């Protein structure tokens, strides 16, 4: 049926967002209309504010500081020579929330399934290399490839190891084993196997 | 961890939308930032345009016509005396897409689980009654209670039948039976039972 243009276009636009299909997009639009003009305006303005978010010139995480560097990179108490490379900003938040990491981050962005980095990802890596060469006397102490513990993550890590080994003394990945609070009975074979191999 | 205020507030706001949790909301925000300022502005503007969407004064479906009435209610070729009451706007779209319905609609909104209508829903029903009394000589020919074929939908229909019977000659619901293209083998007992009772 023929819906007003403004609605059709917004449904299309929302459907392009990750994990939102055309059906949910339509529901969202009708929901917003039902909430009234104040809600609509407030959401539109909230989204518009994202225009002011900047990317850190060192790690590419978001920030709204006066300078070009995020609060984590700017924190002199953090170990500059320990760098966790992450794919998603939300992974950074998860790691930060553990309060167990005192290094810095580097947001590489989602690595394509082919394993071939996009142009902008290569530029970011280049940026990381120059940073390490200039500011860390040629080498970082440790780079953690904090990718998902999946075969895809393993593949991506193997590709990056060659590229990064000249600029760091050590390359590590996140530990593998039983998730805390889990039960051996319900662990899959792969996980239990890794837990045996990596026992400590 | 401490994210910029603009991001925290937008995540909260997006989490209030139906079937979007805080995790997806966070992912959406980072996705938008990664798409850049043009995309952000375009989505914000698209949402802002919803402010101009109006509700039809007869059926409460959305429209952007010059007057107060939607294109369906305004269509003189449609049967004014045949009214389908629906809960969700998306249900109207689904019915309209069948091209098998030539009557009008009435958007009641989602009926609360308690079966007790909200104040605004009572006002809408009142509006429907006055419309029928004034424009259809006291009675509609038929009102279809196009609710979901669930026990909840049955319950809601039973509550409305009493209220609507004075203003319509006939009250019906959508047909029950096997979905077209389905297989008897995979039909659940309830559906197959209904298909037997409603055989034709």
Interface residues (C-beta under 8 A of the other chain):
Chain A: X1 X2 X3 X4 X5 X6 X7 X9 X10 X13 X14 X17 X18 X19 X20 X23 X24 X26 X27 X28 X29 X30 X31 X32 X33 X34 X37 X40 X41 X42 X43 X44 X45 X46 X47 X48 X49 X50 X51 X52 X53 X55 X62 X63 X64 X71 X88 X89 X90 X93 X96 X97 X109
Chain B: X1 X2 X3 X4 X5 X6 X7 X9 X10 X13 X14 X17 X18 X19 X20 X23 X24 X26 X27 X28 X29 X30 X31 X32 X33 X34 X37 X40 X41 X42 X43 X44 X45 X46 X47 X48 X49 X50 X51 X52 X53 X55 X62 X63 X64 X71 X88 X89 X90 X93 X96 X97 X109
